């Protein structure tokens, strides 16, 4: 029989979400304000959105942001799943521990430290200095930030999965790659989607 969640627990969770999302809701509301005030709401208007979409620089920045976010999410998810599977199947505990520690560095490091370190790396390694802050270097940097989140979402799902099912698929004549996509992939899909969404958000 399923236990009911106590009311106090539900209230606690609701208060946390309220605390987290109330500022965003207020910001969204005041973005529709007819005046430029950020504390007195004078009436609904889409004036500021019209102004934003008239600004070609802002629109181009928005396009670049969305493109970068989508590319980061896709690349991070593919690399993260491959890395998670590789780490999970690794027999060496020392290697696995060392790789997990290295993977977690971008999460533990302040973003500004990692960002400056990458900028110095790109500045020292690229021949054409005008490409230092180009799209590709930004993509590499964002993938580096997002990759650990994908790995940390996929590995627990792999640990929950019964590998005997995968082995049974191999015994029945399925090739390893096909067995992965047919048997393993559906079981870890929720972790992959979570990692992809987190990568996009970051």
C-alpha positions, 0 to 999 in steps of 0.5 A: 500500500502506498503511503500518503505524503504528509501535509507538512512535507507538501507545504514545505516543497510548495514553499521552496518552489514559491521562494525559487519561482516568485522572483521570476514570476514578478519579473515576467509580470513587470516585463508587461508593465506599460511604464519603465517602473520596476515596482509600480505596475501601471497596466498591461502592455507589450511595449517593451517586447516590441522595443526589444524585437526592434533592436537587431542586436538584441534579436541577434543575441537571442538567436545566438543564445538559443543556437548555442544552447541547443548545440550544447545540449545535443553535444553534451548529451551524446558525449555524456552518455558515451562517457557515462557508459564507459565509466560504468563499464570500467573495471578499474575502481581507481580509474573510475574514481579519478575520472569522476573527480576530474569530471566534477571539477567544472561543477566545483570550480567557480564559473569565472575561474573556468571561463578565464582558464579556457580563454587563456587556453584558446588565446594561447592555442589559436593561430587566428586570434580573432576566433578566440571568442567565436561560436566554436570556442563558446560551444567547447566552453559550454559543453565543458560546463554541461557535460558533468551534469549529463554524466551524473544524471545517466550513471545512476540510471545505469546502476539501477538497470539490470545488466543481465537483460543486456547480456540476455539480448547478446546471448539471443544474437543481438549485436552490442550496439543494437542491444544498447539502443533496444534494451539499455537506452529505454531504461536510462532515457529519463536520465538522458532527458534530464541531463539534456534539459539541464545542459540546455538550461545551463 
